Structure formats: C-alpha cells, structure tokens
Amino acid sequence: MSRDEAYSKSKEALKKAFALDSENGEAYAVRADLKSIYENDLAGTELDYERALQISPWSPLVLTAHSVFLYRKGRLEEALSGMRLLVEIDPQDPQNHAFVGGALYFLRRYDDSIIAYNKAVELDPNFLNANCMWTVFCLLARGENDKALEMAKRLAPIDRWYSIYLSGVIEAVKGNKADAEKYIESLTPSIETVPWAAAVLFAAMGNRDKALQNLTRVYNENRSTLFSAFLTQFFDKYRADPEFVDLLKKSGFEFR
C-alpha cells in the first residue's frame, strides 16, 4: 500500500488500541514511531517513548522500536544497551542476537558484530537473511573480501536480489567497477527503485554525487531508514561533508 494509506490505517488501528487500553506501553511506542517516521515530531516521539518505557520496560516491541529510534538520532551506545536487554529477555531468539550484531557494526566493532551474528546462526542454522548484510560489511571492513563474497552467495537461495546486490558492493570495494556494474545491471527490480541500496552502492563506488542524490531520495521517501545507509562504513569519508551533514541533521541525527 502507499505510504499515506499505511499511515492512515496505522492511525486508525492505534486509535482502537488506546480506546481499549489508554495505558498500553506498546501503543505509546507505536504512536512514537508514527510521530518519528511520518510526522517528524521528534519532541513528541521522545515523550511517547519515555511513557512506553515507564509502562512496559520489558516489552520486546517497545525496546526494539526505541532502540531503532536511538539509531536514527545517532545515539548508538544507548541503542546497543536496548538491544542487549532484548538478549537478556530472550537469549534463544536469534533475531535478538542479530540486532546486537547490527548495533555493534554501527559502532565499528566488527569482530564483536560477527560474533553476535554467528550466535544467531548457531541458534538457527537457517537464520540467513538480510541481517547478514552487516556481517558482509564487517568482513569487507576487515579486508576479508573472499569471505564476504561467500556469505553473499549463500544468501542467494533465500534472497536473490540482496545476494546479487551485495556481490556488486563487494566488487565495488575491490575496485572492480566493471564487475560491480554487471551485477547491478542484472538486478530486477532495478537498483534505482531502492534508493537506500543505491546510496550505499554509490558510496562504496566513490560516486559522491550519486550517493548524495539517492540519500536525499531516502530522506524524502522514508527518512526513518536514512541513518542505516549513512552509518555504513562507505559513508565515513563524508562525515564532514556539509551537504551530507545537513541532510542528516534535518532528519534529527545528532552528530557527537
């Protein structure tokens, strides 16, 4: 459904939730999410999350949503604490370990990130999904390009698009621009339909203008995912670029 329709249906469902229970922590977390993603009301978001955590401090939904919000703000250590609490609540859920792995990746703690993701796969050998993207990026950061490519190819039976896409990113990092472009040209749907992925790819290729163009599209279409592109290592070289910094600040990201 369209973004506007999704927002309308979410508001309708949320109204029913509050009518049934005006002190439901998860409802406050959902309302906070809507304020953050659709309404750009960051002050209201903070207040709703504060109330959600007061009412339901152990709710996985509340903790997950709040941690993702903290990512959007650039408060990475706080986000990691929330993800670690999820593991304490349910250490048998592989997704919780994958969440921790993602948080550690954003903090550039590559070795620890890989350990966390491996724990997820240890709990469920079939837990090979888009979460492994962060591990691929960790391996690239460590210079282990062959291992990164092996993991990208393992993803093919589950998510062919992401497998091809990650292979293109890997070739870009290796400096094989022609090979990277071959992978990207074979994507269906086109990379142009996924501005988040395009932004990361062009940053990996060193194409500053196209990276900024697609990051701006992310901001205009779904700014809640902007942080996860910018926090990949491929954007590190743009941390002081005024246009990138301005875009992130407008989305509520706090540079520290």
Number of C-alpha atoms within 10 A of each C-alpha: 6 7 10 10 10 11 16 12 11 14 15 11 13 18 15 12 16 14 10 10 11 12 15 15 25 25 23 26 27 22 21 29 25 18 18 22 19 15 13 17 15 18 11 16 23 19 13 23 25 17 18 25 18 11 16 18 15 15 15 19 17 23 25 19 19 27 23 24 24 20 25 24 20 21 17 19 16 15 25 23 14 24 26 19 17 23 19 12 13 13 16 14 15 21 21 25 26 27 26 26 31 27 28 25 22 23 15 16 14 22 15 16 25 24 16 23 25 20 21 25 17 12 15 14 11 10 17 19 14 14 15 23 19 22 27 24 23 27 21 21 16 12 13 13 19 12 14 24 21 13 20 25 17 16 20 15 10 13 15 16 19 19 24 24 21 26 23 29 30 26 21 21 21 16 14 14 14 12 17 23 15 13 17 22 15 14 17 11 10 12 18 13 10 13 22 25 21 25 30 25 27 21 29 23 24 17 12 16 12 17 27 21 15 22 28 21 17 22 20 11 13 15 23 21 18 25 24 16 21 23 19 19 19 21 21 12 11 16 13 10 11 10 13 18 16 13 17 23 13 12 21 19 19 15 11 5
